[in-house]
Amino acid sequence: MNEEFNQALEDLERERGIPKDYMLEKIRQALTAAYHRENPTAGDNVEFAMDPNTAVMNMYAVKTAVEDVVDPTAEIKVDLARSIPGYSKCMPGDVVKVRLETKKFGRIAAQTAKQVIIQGIRESERGAMYREFASKEQEILNTQVYKIDRKSGAVVLTMAGKNEEQTLLLTPAEQIKNEVYTEGQHLKVYLVGVMKGVSGGSKGAKGPQLQISRTHPGFVRKLFESEVPEVYDGVVEIVSVAREAGSRTKIAVRSNDPAVEPVGACVGPKGARVNNVVEELSGEKIDIIKYSEDPVEFVSAALAPATVVSAEMSEDEKLCEIVVPDDQLSLAIGREGQNARLAAKLTGYKIDIKARSSVK
């Protein structure tokens, strides 16, 4: 029976990644809890041991040999101690380990032990699941729509984990506006972060909590990384991303190789690469801008598709004053100020746009 149990522990370690030593510690706790349930007056001097070679498990009460016993839970009479194998020469004051008969545990005690072991397995699995997904933070996950909560608008997704299927929740705030989802649909999401979740209690999620999004700027960054080999390899670098999900995104790129043109690499042959990203984002417009160390040049490029006549950076370098042709003022500002707003977010500068006719 011990051999079968030992084999089961090895199977758990091999198949589910639960360390054998971890489970042995949980078993020790379980047997100790079971013993104390059956023997409420017992002390804390109980030890659990398992022979790693024979897989034989034993529990002992650690007691001190004395001439006259005052505390039976912590002391044992010398004469009785000498009758225990290995303690024939026992003297008063010596420590003696008295083997306990775990087979005599009652049904309630055994159930207590079982519960602790099961809980140990679950905790270890949650820990393994947390580590699995924590390694995927700021990456794209491939999921499938399981169901849609019509009342809240949240979308329940599923994806395969190492040990079991994981359920994720895409909240309305993290969905691209106007996207329509259907059950069974395959959907890419961005893993913003992972929290360990609640370890106990009847309410609240007990597994790792995955914060996912389709609106996060990092989602666009990772999509380009998957579509553009030069970005994946680090030859082309995405310096910054400014996004208003579902509407428009601006990305600034630069090349670490003089022979590679960064904007062209991201656009791809006949626009294939950027079109794949746009398609994944349900038609979201994407402006790809070449990054420049020169703030004036960078801000001017960020206002594309508008043409900048002149630009001047203020002394504190926090504000860039831009002049554009009269007929391009609305283009530079954009609908509801979107183009200027995204350019400012992309570059990190405040931008003041004026029409040429207003400048003396």
N, C-alpha and C positions, 0 to 999 in steps of 0.2 A: 504494500500500500504506500509506504514511504517512497519506494522507487518510482511508482507511478506519479506520485505527487511531485517529486523532483523533476521528472520528465515533463510534467505539465508546466512547471516554472521555466524550464529551458525552452519549451515551445512558445510560451508567452514572450520570452525575450527575443527569440528568433523571428516570430511571425508578427508581433505587435510592437516590438521595440521597448517592452517594459523590462527594465533591468532586474535580474534575478535577486540581487542584493536588496533592491528596493522592496520587492515583494516579500522577501524573508523578514525584513523589518516590519512590514505591515502584518505579517503572520504573527510575529512576536507580540506586537501590540494587541492583535486579536485574541491570542491565547491568554495573554495577561488579563485582558478585559474579561474574558470568559471565566477565568479562574476567580477573579475578584467578584464577579457576579454570583458565582456559586459559593464563594467563601468571603462574605462581606467583612468578616473580622480579620482577614488576612492582612499582613503588612505589605510594604512596598519592596520587600526583599525577594522578589520573584525574578528568576532569570530564565531565558529561553535559549536553547542551543540546538544547532543542527550540524551534524557531521557532514561536511561537504563531500566526503568520499562514499559513505554508506547511505546518506540522505535520511538517516535516523534522526527524528526530532525528539527532544526531551525538554521538560520544564523542571526547574529546581527552585526550592526555597533555600535561600542562603541564611544559615543560622550559625550562631556562636556556641561552641561546646562549653557547658558549665556543669558544676557539681549539683547545684540546685536551680531548677528552672523557675524563673519569675515571670518571664514573658514567653509563652509557648510559640508565638508567631515569629520570634527572632532568636530563640534559644533552644538548645537541645541538650539533653542529659548526656554526659560524657560516655557512660556505659552504652547507651543506645547508639550514639554516634560511632562507637567502635565496632558495632555490628554491621555497619554499612561498608560494602566493598570499597577498599581504598583508604579507609580511615581507621584501621585496626590499631594504629599507634597514636590515635588522637589524644590530645592533652587539653585541659581547660584553657579556653581562650582561642583555640584553633577555629578556623572558619570551616564549616561543613556544608556541602551541597546535598540537600535531601531531594531525591527525585520525586516529582508529583505525578499522580496517576491522572493524566488528562482524559483517559477513556471514561472516567466516572462523571465527567461534566454532564449536566442535565440538558434538556432540550432547549431551554431559554438561553443557557450559556453558549451552547453550540450555535444557536441562531445569531447571538451577538457576535461571535467570532466570524461567522459567515458574512454578516453585514459589513464588518470592518474590512474584511478581505476584498469584498466586492467594491466597497468605496475606494480602497487603495488602487484597485485596477482602474476604476473610472478616473480617479485623480491623475494617475500616470498617463492614461490615454489623453486626457485633456491637456496635460503638460506637453505630450508629444505632438498633439495637434497644434498647440500654441506655437511650439518651436517650428513646426512645419510651415505655418502660414506667416510667422514673423520673418522667416527667411525670404518671403515673397512680397514684403512691404515695398510699396512704390513700384509694383509690377502690374502687368495686365493679367487678369484672371479670365479664363474661358468658362462661362456659366450657361445655364439653361433656365428659361422662365418656367417656374413650377406653377405659380398661380398669381393672380392679380387681385388685390383687395380694392374692390370698386368703391368702397366707402372712404378709405383713407388715401387711395391712390398709390399705396406702396406696392412694390413688386417683389415677390418671394422668388429667389433664385436658388438653384442647387448646383453643386459642383463636386466632383470626386475628390476625396481626400485620400491620404495614405492608407488609413484604416477603415474609414466609413465616409458616407456622403455628408457633405457639409451644407447647411442651409444659410443663405445670406439674405439680407433685406436691403433693397434699393429704395430709399425714401424719396418722396416727391421732390425734395430740395436738391437731391443729387441726380435727378433725371434731366436729360436734355428736353427743353420745352417743346411741346408739339410732337414728341415721339410717341408712337403707338406700339404697345407690346402685345404679343400673343402667347398663349401657353404653348410650350414646346420650342419656342424660339431660342436660338443660340445668341448669346449676348456677351460682348466683352465689357468688362468693368475694370476700374483702376482701384487697387488696394491702397487706400490712404494710410491705414494703420491697423494694428491688432491690439486688443485689450484682453487680458486674461479672463475676465468675466467673474461671476459670483461663484465662490467655492462651496457654498452651502445654502440651506434654506429652501423652502418649497417654491418661492417666487423668484423670478429673474432667471436669466439664462446662465447656465452653469458651464458652458463651453466657452472657448475663445470667441470674442466678439470682433467681427471684421467690419471695419468702416470702409465702405465701397462708394465709388462715385463714377459718373460719366460726365460730370461738369468740371472736375478738377483740371487745372492747367497741366498737371503732370500726365494726365491721360493723353493729351495731344503730343506731349514730348515722347511718351513711350510708343505711340502709334507711328510717329516718324522714325523712331529707332527700329521698329519692326519692319518698316517699308524701305528704309534707306540704309544700305550696307555701310556707307561712309559715316553715317551717324552712329550706327551700332559699333563700328570699329574705332570711333573717336577721331577720325580724320576730319569730319565736319562736326562742329560743336553747336548745340542750341544754347545760346547765351541767355535768352530770356523769353518768356511766353506771357502774353496778355490775352485774356479770353473773356468773352461774354457768351457763355454756352448757348448753343442753338442759333446764334446769330453770326458772330464773327470772332476770329482769332488772328492775332499778329504774332509771328515768331521772328526773333533775330538770330541769324546764324553767321558763323565765321569758319574759315578753313584753316586747319593746321598744316596744310600742304599747299604750297604755292601753285601746284599743278592742278588742283581741284577747285572748281568754282562752286561755292557752297549753295547758292540759290538754285543753280541749275541741277545740282545733285539732288536737292530736296524735291524739285519739281519733277524730275525724271523725264525719260523719253516720251515725248508727246503729252507730258503732264500726267503720266500714268501713276507715279508715286503719290503726288499730292492728291490726285483724284481718288485714290484708294482711301486716303485718310478722310477726305471730304465725305465719301460715301459712308464710311463707318460713323461719321458724326451727323448723318442725316441731312447733308447738304450745307453744313455750316461753312461760311466763307473763310478762306485762309489767305492772309497776306504774308509772304515770306520776304524778309528784309535782310540785307547784308549789314552785319554789325560793323561799326567803326569806332575806333578809340577816340576820334574827334567828336565831341558831344554835338556840335552844330551839324556836322554831316550825318550823325546817327539820327538826330531828331528830324532832320529834313527827310531822310529816307523813310522814317517811321510814319510820316504823314501821307505816304502813298495811298491811293493813286493820285493825290494832288501834287502839283508841281510847285516847288518853293522858289520864289524869286530871290529872296535874301533871308538870312538868319543871323541873329546876334545873341550871344550868351551874356547874361547879366554878370556883374562883377562877382556876386556870391555863387554863381554857377548853379543856381537853383531854378532859374527862369530863363527860357529861351524865347526870344521874340521873333516871330515868323511873319514874313510878308509873302502873300500869294496873289496871283492875278485876280482881278475883281470877279471874273466869271468862275473862279474855282474856290471862292471863299466857303460856299456851302459844302463843296466836295471835301475840302480840308477839315472842316468842322464835323461833317457827317450828320446823318440823321439822328436827331436828339443828342448831338454832340458826341456820338459814339466813336468816330474816327480819331478825334482829338483826345478823347478820354483813353482809348486804347494805346495811342502813341505815347501819352504821358506815362501810363502804367508800364509800358514796355521799356521806355528809356529811363524812367525814374526822375524826369524833369517836369516842371510846370511849363506849360506851353501857352503863349499868348499869340493868337493868330489875327492878323490884320490884312485888309484888302489894300492893294497897292495904291489905289486912289486916295486912301485915307492917311497915307504917310507923306509928310511934307519933305 
